[in-house]
Amino acid sequence: TSTDHNVAEELVRNPNVNMVSFTGGTETGKKLMESASGTVKKISLELGGKSPSIVLADCDLEAAVGGIMSSIFMNQGQMCTAGSRLLVEDKIHDEFVAKLIEKTKALKIGPATNYDTDFGPVVSREQRDKIKYYIDLGPMEGARIVCGGDIPVGGDLDKGFYIEPTIMTQVKNSMRIAQEEIFGPVLAVMKFS
């Protein structure tokens, strides 16, 4: 609302405020940075990202798979720090991805209020639609969906904004799914040597 903007503007412009920290969209971040320049205050901006995880061949495979699962699927990937890009050394790529798929398929999707649920809904229909857009975009760019990618239906799943945790392989860094923040449970896997 305009009141929210007025408060934010006052905090950023006020010389009694020493620092501003903002997490959100790039356009808003640019405006805040411009406003903060008038008082030359410290500003910290987290404007979305594609946080990478790197897995080397000499890793503890089980520990690395568990870490990757948490980094992308915790909170259904709706975190600014979600590990949405995964770079896996070619020597273990296939084995690692197979274990990741196995663990991901075992996640029970359902209401967050159910103790048996491992993976709940995303925040809104709009966010689910945005996530699905990127999932559908991946194969058009040349990626391969190896796990998930659909909107589950039936029972409690019809009462929320659910999307399957998704893993894509054959991802190239030039693809939008590798460069743009999806803010959802979509893992872009890239092989490296």
C-alpha positions as CSV (number, residue, x, y, z in Angstrom):
1,T,0.0,0.0,0.0
2,S,1.0,3.6,-0.3
3,T,1.4,3.8,3.5
4,D,3.9,0.9,3.4
5,H,5.9,2.8,0.7
6,N,5.9,6.0,2.8
7,V,7.3,4.1,5.8
8,A,10.0,2.4,3.7
9,E,10.9,5.7,2.0
10,E,11.2,7.4,5.4
11,L,13.5,4.7,6.8
12,V,15.7,4.8,3.7
13,R,15.9,8.6,3.5
14,N,16.1,9.4,7.3
15,P,19.6,10.4,8.4
16,N,19.0,8.8,11.8
17,V,18.8,5.3,10.2
18,N,22.4,4.0,9.8
19,M,21.7,1.0,7.7
20,V,19.0,-0.6,5.6
21,S,18.7,-4.3,4.7
22,F,16.2,-5.4,2.1
23,T,15.3,-8.7,0.6
24,G,13.0,-8.6,-2.5
25,G,12.8,-7.7,-6.1
26,T,15.5,-6.0,-8.2
27,E,13.5,-3.0,-9.2
28,T,12.6,-2.2,-5.6
29,G,16.2,-2.7,-4.6
30,K,17.4,-0.2,-7.2
31,K,14.9,2.4,-5.9
32,L,16.0,1.8,-2.3
33,M,19.7,2.1,-3.3
34,E,19.0,5.4,-5.0
35,S,17.1,6.7,-2.0
36,A,19.8,5.6,0.4
37,S,22.5,7.5,-1.5
38,G,21.2,10.8,-0.2
39,T,22.4,10.0,3.3
40,V,25.3,7.7,2.1
41,K,24.0,5.0,4.5
42,K,25.0,1.4,4.4
43,I,22.7,-0.8,2.5
44,S,22.5,-4.5,2.1
45,L,20.4,-5.9,-0.8
46,E,19.4,-9.6,-1.4
47,L,17.7,-9.4,-4.7
48,G,17.0,-13.0,-5.6
49,G,19.5,-15.4,-6.8
50,K,20.5,-18.8,-8.1
51,S,22.5,-20.1,-5.2
52,P,24.8,-22.9,-6.4
53,S,25.8,-26.1,-4.7
54,I,28.9,-27.9,-5.9
55,V,29.4,-31.6,-5.3
56,L,32.8,-33.1,-6.0
57,A,33.6,-36.8,-6.6
58,D,35.3,-37.4,-3.2
59,C,32.2,-36.3,-1.2
60,D,30.3,-38.4,1.3
61,L,27.5,-39.3,-1.1
62,E,24.7,-39.7,1.5
63,A,25.6,-36.5,3.3
64,A,25.8,-34.5,0.0
65,V,22.4,-35.9,-1.2
66,G,20.8,-35.0,2.2
67,G,22.3,-31.5,2.0
68,I,21.1,-30.9,-1.5
69,M,17.6,-32.1,-0.6
70,S,17.4,-29.6,2.3
71,S,18.9,-26.8,0.3
72,I,16.3,-26.9,-2.5
73,F,13.3,-28.6,-1.1
74,M,13.1,-27.1,2.4
75,N,10.1,-24.7,2.5
76,Q,9.3,-25.9,-1.0
77,G,12.3,-24.0,-2.4
78,Q,10.7,-20.7,-1.3
79,M,13.8,-19.2,0.2
80,C,16.2,-16.6,-1.2
81,T,19.1,-18.9,-0.3
82,A,17.6,-22.1,-1.9
83,G,20.3,-24.1,-3.6
84,S,18.6,-24.1,-6.9
85,R,21.6,-24.8,-9.1
86,L,23.6,-28.0,-8.6
87,L,27.0,-28.6,-10.2
88,V,28.0,-32.2,-9.9
89,E,31.4,-33.6,-11.0
90,D,31.0,-35.8,-14.0
91,K,32.7,-38.9,-12.3
92,I,29.7,-39.2,-9.9
93,H,27.0,-37.3,-11.8
94,D,24.8,-40.3,-12.8
95,E,25.0,-42.1,-9.4
96,F,24.4,-38.9,-7.5
97,V,21.4,-37.8,-9.6
98,A,19.9,-41.4,-9.3
99,K,20.2,-41.2,-5.4
100,L,18.7,-37.7,-5.5
101,I,15.8,-38.8,-7.6
102,E,15.1,-41.8,-5.4
103,K,15.0,-39.6,-2.2
104,T,12.9,-37.0,-3.9
105,K,10.3,-39.5,-5.1
106,A,10.0,-40.7,-1.6
107,L,8.9,-37.3,-0.3
108,K,5.3,-37.4,0.8
109,I,3.4,-34.4,-0.6
110,G,0.5,-33.1,1.5
111,P,-0.8,-30.5,3.9
112,A,1.7,-28.9,6.2
113,T,-0.6,-29.7,9.1
114,N,-0.2,-33.4,8.6
115,Y,2.8,-34.9,10.5
116,D,3.3,-37.5,7.7
117,T,3.9,-34.7,5.2
118,D,7.5,-34.1,3.9
119,F,6.6,-31.5,1.3
120,G,3.8,-28.9,1.5
121,P,2.2,-26.4,-0.8
122,V,3.7,-23.3,-2.2
123,V,2.4,-19.9,-1.0
124,S,-0.2,-19.0,-3.8
125,R,-1.7,-20.0,-7.1
126,E,0.3,-17.3,-8.8
127,Q,3.6,-18.7,-7.4
128,R,2.7,-22.2,-8.4
129,D,1.9,-21.0,-11.9
130,K,5.2,-19.2,-12.1
131,I,7.1,-22.3,-11.0
132,K,5.1,-24.5,-13.5
133,Y,6.0,-22.0,-16.2
134,Y,9.7,-22.5,-15.5
135,I,9.3,-26.3,-15.3
136,D,7.7,-26.2,-18.7
137,L,10.3,-23.9,-20.0
138,G,13.2,-26.2,-19.1
139,P,12.6,-28.9,-21.8
140,M,12.0,-26.1,-24.4
141,E,15.5,-24.9,-23.5
142,G,17.0,-28.4,-23.8
143,A,16.9,-29.6,-20.2
144,R,15.4,-32.9,-19.2
145,I,12.9,-33.4,-16.4
146,V,14.0,-36.5,-14.5
147,C,11.8,-36.2,-11.5
148,G,8.5,-34.4,-10.7
149,G,7.4,-31.4,-12.8
150,D,3.6,-31.9,-12.4
151,I,0.8,-30.4,-10.2
152,P,-0.4,-33.3,-8.1
153,V,-4.1,-33.8,-7.7
154,G,-6.6,-35.7,-5.6
155,G,-7.8,-35.6,-2.0
156,D,-6.1,-32.9,0.1
157,L,-3.9,-31.9,-2.8
158,D,-6.9,-30.3,-4.5
159,K,-7.2,-27.9,-1.5
160,G,-3.8,-26.2,-1.9
161,F,-1.2,-24.9,-4.3
162,Y,1.0,-28.0,-4.7
163,I,3.7,-28.8,-7.2
164,E,6.0,-31.8,-7.3
165,P,9.6,-31.3,-6.3
166,T,11.4,-31.2,-9.6
167,I,14.8,-32.1,-10.8
168,M,16.2,-31.2,-14.3
169,T,19.4,-32.5,-15.9
170,Q,21.3,-31.6,-19.0
171,V,21.0,-27.9,-17.9
172,K,23.3,-25.4,-19.5
173,N,24.3,-22.2,-17.8
174,S,22.9,-20.2,-20.7
175,M,19.3,-21.5,-19.9
176,R,16.8,-19.2,-18.1
177,I,16.2,-22.0,-15.6
178,A,19.8,-21.8,-14.6
179,Q,19.9,-18.0,-14.5
180,E,16.6,-16.8,-13.2
181,E,15.2,-17.2,-9.6
182,I,12.3,-19.6,-9.7
183,F,11.6,-19.4,-6.0
184,G,10.2,-22.9,-5.9
185,P,11.3,-26.6,-5.7
186,V,13.1,-26.8,-9.0
187,L,16.7,-28.1,-9.1
188,A,18.8,-27.4,-12.2
189,V,21.6,-30.0,-12.4
190,M,24.7,-29.3,-14.4
191,K,27.6,-31.7,-14.9
192,F,31.2,-30.5,-14.8
193,S,34.7,-32.0,-15.0
